[in-house]
Structure formats: C-alpha cells, structure tokens
Amino acid sequence: MGADGMLGSMLATQLTARSMAFTPCTYPEFDLTRPESLRPLVSLHPTVIINASAYTAVDLAETESEKAYSVNADGVKALALFAKEVGARLIHFSTDYVFSGQSSQGYVESDVTEPASVYGQSKLAGEQAIRETLPPLQWIILRTAWLYGPNGKNFVQTMLTMAGQGKPLRVVNDQIGCPTYTGDLSTWTLDLLSTPASGIYHAVNAGTCSWYAFAITIFEQQQVDVKVTPVTSDAFPSVAKRPAYSILKTQRLSQALNYKIRKWPEALSEYLSSFTLRT
Ligand SMILES: NC(=O)c1ccc[n+]([C@@H]2O[C@H](COP(=O)([O-])OP(=O)(O)OC[C@H]3O[C@@H](n4cnc5c(N)ncnc54)[C@H](OP(=O)(O)O)[C@@H]3O)[C@@H](O)[C@H]2O)c1
C-alpha cells in the first residue's frame, strides 16, 4: 500500500531488485478509507502486506483530524482486519511523533507514548488498532523519523533547492532527531521478512543531530557553499507541536537483523551520490 509515496516507491524499487514478487497498490485505486477497494487483492492470496500509505500532512492534521484518523486509524484498522482475513503478515510504519519528545534519554519501544499532535495521536491509534486486531506474531510496526529519499518532499531536497535559489538559510537548531534514509529503512524492512520478527521496532539511522547540523552536513557533502544561520523553533511557528528531542533507540532492530544500523551521515552520503537531485 502507498507504493508511490516516498517510502513506498523505495520499497518497490528494492523488492524489484531482490526479484521478490509483489503487487504495488496505489491511492486512490486502493484506498484505506474504502475497505471495499481492497477486495480484489483477496484472490492474490498475499502472504505479506506492507503498508507505506498514510495521511502525512502533520500541520494540516490539526484542522483535518477526521481525515487524519480516517486513514491513519480507521483505515489501518480495516487493513489489519483484511490481513487477518487473508492470513497475511502486516508490516506497518509509525512515527517518533507518538512520543512527547521531552526525554533527553531517547526512547525504546516499550516507553510510554504521549503524542502532542493530531498526526501523532492518529498514528498511535493506528498502532493500537493493529495490536488489537492481529495476533502478536502476525504484525511488525516500524517507528521511523526524519525520512528522506527520492520521490518525496523532504528536508534534503528542500535545503538543496533553497540553496540553489540563493536564498539565505535559517535552520532550527533546537530540535534533535534521527535523519533516516528510505533506502536503509526499506533494506531493514525487507531483511526483517526473512526473520521471525514481530512487534514494534524503532527504525532510524544511527546517531542524532539538529535540523541545523543536518543542513550543514548536506551542504558539506554536496560541496555547496551557502551561509546557514542557526535559529530556535520560535523563528518558525508551526501549527502542530513537534517533539523537541525525538531520539529512537534501535537496539531491538539491530538484534533482530543481526547487524549494525549505519550512521546517518554515511546513509546521507549514499543518497546524495546515488540520485540526481533537483537544485
Ligand atoms: N516522512 C517522514 O519524515 C516520516 C517520519 C516518520 C514516520 N513516517 C511514516 O512513514 C510512512 C511513509 O511515509 P512517507 O513519507 O513515505 O509518506 P508519503 O510520501 O506521504 O506517502 C504516503 C502515501 O500514502 C498514500 N495515501 C494517502 N491517503 C491514502 C489512503 N486513504 N489510502 C491509501 N493510500 C493513501 C499517498 O497517496 P497520495 O500521495 O496520492 O496522497 C502516498 O502515496 C508513513 O506511515 C508515515 O507516517 C514518515
């Protein structure tokens, strides 16, 4: 599901590269808010359903909460029921926004959730719907954060586009997170399929930084000479509250995969050298 979104398109690329048979399902033909749209998939007897679709407009969700919930909560519930009916394993993605972002220690999977935005609340409701609907061994939820990759609006692309336009750049220095490459997240996801993994996993690249440090690293790696000024979040008031310190700890994922999760600057470097970015 969501095969033409930023993450979904990378998953599709990697499934193809691995010669794994799959059916790319895209919106609006397959619409989580219209469960009947999933019916043609029954005859395909899916063994795994990967859901990369979601309502992802974080700020808009504050005024469109019904829409956010209809996709991220009710739609996910319908998908979990469908997975139960056909006996498929369900792989779903969630977000660091299920946490408040107040913990300077970072978060493990079992930590208390406390979303501060409608988007985060709707994604948490989706997690709960899966847990209530499917037996424990039949689902995986990967909580990720600060995603970037080809085929999507993301911070890396925005920074390079703005630098290319010669715009002065001011970037927030008081929000800390884990930049994560869709290429790495897709690799972990597909690798997990050949393990008995189940439950919730935090799935982000290793290391942490502020948006400002992220921007500086992007420009250093691309050898773009641009002045960047660090600012606090007050400089860019947003409708939805973002977690200030959203560090997801990935030990559980690393153990399940039996390899180390690589650091975000290394993943960024691969992304920047693999794709032609618009400037
Ligand atoms: N991007 C991030 O920084 C980030 C961070 C943490 C977690 N996540 C999670 O990671 C996952 C992938 O995110 P992404 O950035 O790849 O999202 P994305 O690029 O916005 O892709 C979402 C996809 O879902 C589709 N969609 C929207 N409403 C739908 C519906 N009712 N039924 C079926 N499909 C629908 C969209 O179609 P249209 O484009 O046609 O609307 C789009 O193809 C999501 O679960 C998201 O919550 C993302």
The ligand as an SDF file (V2000), in Angstrom:
LIG
                    3D

 48 52  0  0  0  0  0  0  0  0999 V2000
    8.2160   11.3670    6.0590 N   0  0  0  0  0  0  0  0  0  0  0  0
    8.6590   11.2940    7.3120 C   0  0  0  0  0  0  0  0  0  0  0  0
    9.5360   12.0750    7.7350 O   0  0  0  0  0  0  0  0  0  0  0  0
    8.1050   10.2420    8.2430 C   0  0  0  0  0  0  0  0  0  0  0  0
    8.5450   10.2570    9.5810 C   0  0  0  0  0  0  0  0  0  0  0  0
    8.0600    9.2890   10.4550 C   0  0  0  0  0  0  0  0  0  0  0  0
    7.1550    8.3290   10.0120 C   0  0  0  0  0  0  0  0  0  0  0  0
    6.7260    8.3450    8.7250 N   0  0  0  0  0  0  0  0  0  0  0  0
    5.7750    7.3010    8.3070 C   0  0  0  0  0  0  0  0  0  0  0  0
    6.3680    6.5670    7.2480 O   0  0  0  0  0  0  0  0  0  0  0  0
    5.3540    6.1120    6.3320 C   0  0  0  0  0  0  0  0  0  0  0  0
    5.7040    6.5500    4.9210 C   0  0  0  0  0  0  0  0  0  0  0  0
    5.7700    7.9790    4.8880 O   0  0  0  0  0  0  0  0  0  0  0  0
    6.1130    8.7790    3.5490 P   0  0  0  0  0  0  0  0  0  0  0  0
    6.8670    9.9860    3.9560 O   0  0  0  0  0  0  0  0  0  0  0  0
    6.6620    7.8550    2.5110 O   0  0  0  0  0  0  0  0  0  0  0  0
    4.6340    9.2400    3.1330 O   0  0  0  0  0  0  0  0  0  0  0  0
    4.1170    9.8440    1.7410 P   0  0  0  0  0  0  0  0  0  0  0  0
    5.2450   10.1090    0.8120 O   0  0  0  0  0  0  0  0  0  0  0  0
    3.2030   10.9710    2.1360 O   0  0  0  0  0  0  0  0  0  0  0  0
    3.2830    8.6440    1.1390 O   0  0  0  0  0  0  0  0  0  0  0  0
    2.0530    8.2680    1.6720 C   0  0  0  0  0  0  0  0  0  0  0  0
    1.2840    7.5340    0.6150 C   0  0  0  0  0  0  0  0  0  0  0  0
    0.0090    7.1810    1.1600 O   0  0  0  0  0  0  0  0  0  0  0  0
   -0.9720    7.4740    0.1690 C   0  0  0  0  0  0  0  0  0  0  0  0
   -2.2900    7.6720    0.7730 N   0  0  0  0  0  0  0  0  0  0  0  0
   -2.8220    8.7980    1.3110 C   0  0  0  0  0  0  0  0  0  0  0  0
   -4.0830    8.5640    1.7210 N   0  0  0  0  0  0  0  0  0  0  0  0
   -4.3460    7.2650    1.4340 C   0  0  0  0  0  0  0  0  0  0  0  0
   -5.4890    6.4450    1.6030 C   0  0  0  0  0  0  0  0  0  0  0  0
   -6.6430    6.8880    2.1170 N   0  0  0  0  0  0  0  0  0  0  0  0
   -5.4120    5.1470    1.2010 N   0  0  0  0  0  0  0  0  0  0  0  0
   -4.2770    4.6560    0.6430 C   0  0  0  0  0  0  0  0  0  0  0  0
   -3.1790    5.3900    0.4470 N   0  0  0  0  0  0  0  0  0  0  0  0
   -3.2110    6.6860    0.8410 C   0  0  0  0  0  0  0  0  0  0  0  0
   -0.4520    8.7220   -0.5160 C   0  0  0  0  0  0  0  0  0  0  0  0
   -1.0840    8.9060   -1.7670 O   0  0  0  0  0  0  0  0  0  0  0  0
   -1.2030   10.3990   -2.3800 P   0  0  0  0  0  0  0  0  0  0  0  0
    0.2120   10.9060   -2.4870 O   0  0  0  0  0  0  0  0  0  0  0  0
   -1.8670   10.1810   -3.6970 O   0  0  0  0  0  0  0  0  0  0  0  0
   -1.9970   11.1820   -1.3910 O   0  0  0  0  0  0  0  0  0  0  0  0
    1.0280    8.3750   -0.6460 C   0  0  0  0  0  0  0  0  0  0  0  0
    1.2830    7.5820   -1.7850 O   0  0  0  0  0  0  0  0  0  0  0  0
    4.0370    6.6720    6.8860 C   0  0  0  0  0  0  0  0  0  0  0  0
    3.4220    5.7000    7.6930 O   0  0  0  0  0  0  0  0  0  0  0  0
    4.4690    7.8400    7.7570 C   0  0  0  0  0  0  0  0  0  0  0  0
    3.5290    8.1090    8.7780 O   0  0  0  0  0  0  0  0  0  0  0  0
    7.1870    9.2830    7.8280 C   0  0  0  0  0  0  0  0  0  0  0  0
  1  2  1  0
  2  3  2  0
  2  4  1  0
  4  5  1  0
  4 48  2  0
  5  6  2  0
  6  7  1  0
  7  8  2  0
  8  9  1  0
  8 48  1  0
  9 10  1  0
  9 46  1  0
 10 11  1  0
 11 12  1  0
 11 44  1  0
 12 13  1  0
 13 14  1  0
 14 15  2  0
 14 16  1  0
 14 17  1  0
 17 18  1  0
 18 19  2  0
 18 20  1  0
 18 21  1  0
 21 22  1  0
 22 23  1  0
 23 24  1  0
 23 42  1  0
 24 25  1  0
 25 26  1  0
 25 36  1  0
 26 27  1  0
 26 35  1  0
 27 28  2  0
 28 29  1  0
 29 30  1  0
 29 35  2  0
 30 31  1  0
 30 32  2  0
 32 33  1  0
 33 34  2  0
 34 35  1  0
 36 37  1  0
 36 42  1  0
 37 38  1  0
 38 39  2  0
 38 40  1  0
 38 41  1  0
 42 43  1  0
 44 45  1  0
 44 46  1  0
 46 47  1  0
M  CHG  2   8   1  16  -1
M  END
$$$$
